[in-house]
Amino acid sequence: MAGSDVVTRAAPDTVKILIAGGFGVGKTTMVGSVSEIAPLRTEERLTLASVDVDDLAGIEEKHATTVALDFGRITIGQDLVLYLFGTPGQQRFWFMWNDLALGALGAVVLIDVRRPETSFAAIDFFERRKIPFVVGVNGFYGDHPYPPDEIRDALALPEHVQVLLCDARERESSRDVLIALIDQLIESATR
Amino acid sequence: MGGGDTAGRLVRPFALTGGRTRPSRADFTLITTVTAVDPPPTWATRPQPEHQRILRHCAEPLAVAELAALLDLPVSVVVIMLCDLLEAGRITARPPHPVTCNPDLDLLQKVRDGLGRL
């Protein structure tokens, strides 16, 4: 910011965490269950920031599209606010998450065990960009037919990525997934 | 989305920005916090109605994404207007906490403690 800016009131520091996963996997539900405000929706114009992927070879101009984002807020303290952003569920927009992912502490990838393949693109995206993430297995109606280790194997996830069974409708359950992500970040920082 | 504006918007969004589709400054992210400068600078002229709405909403610090949701306008449109207001000295903007490869442990601990209180 310009050095001449006059600060009138202390604005809080802000950080964000992304809630990703396939369409209809419960991203907005999770945002809503922990947010102190009802999830807000806004439209953002996302651009294809870099052309470093084979599928997109030959595309030289920047492409942009408008996607709807759902987000929520958790006030951590007077001077710190955490925002949660649900990433757009449409897979064809995965490459536009670059803009969204920039500056995120990390991500939660939600998985529906009935159709886990809808969240593969999200896992792949964060792995490639080395953005820390945990996997939340959202059990619809609280149903969890598979243990976390089995899901980890099925998804070929590395050992350090936590897999948690959760219910995105429940505040405590969603909160615990976020805490697991922060713990993972703390652990990798102190390793 | 915003209130009971069932009749739809009368002004097309980019008409509010004088046809510009790109901000003059790229430093407004979704979680950049903006705050109206109060009192306004002595040289300030009367802002346009949409700018005035923004100033009202950010009398207290507010993130760009929240502002866009409250105004029911695309983020890109709001950012262009925020650039005008920043250049006119009517708002201040605070960028988000920088995230680097070496995470800030104090910050992470604060976030963890805050989540634990939920």
Interface residues (C-beta under 8 A of the other chain):
Chain A: M1 A2 D5 V6 V7 T8 R9 A10 A11 P12 D13 T14 V15 K16 V34 L40 R41 T42 E43 E44 R45 T66 L69 F71 R73 I74 T75 I76 G77 L80 V81 L82 Y83 F85 L100 L102 G103 A104 L105 R171 E172 R175 L178 I179 I182 D183 L185 I186 S188 A189 T190
Chain B: M1 D27 T29 L30 I31 T32 T33 V34 T35 A36 V37 D38 E60 P61 A63 A65 E66 A68 A69 L70 P74 V75 S76 L86 G89 T92 A93 R94 P95 P96 H97 P98 V99 N102 P103 L105 L107 L108 Q109 K110 V111 R112 D113 G114 L115 G116 L118
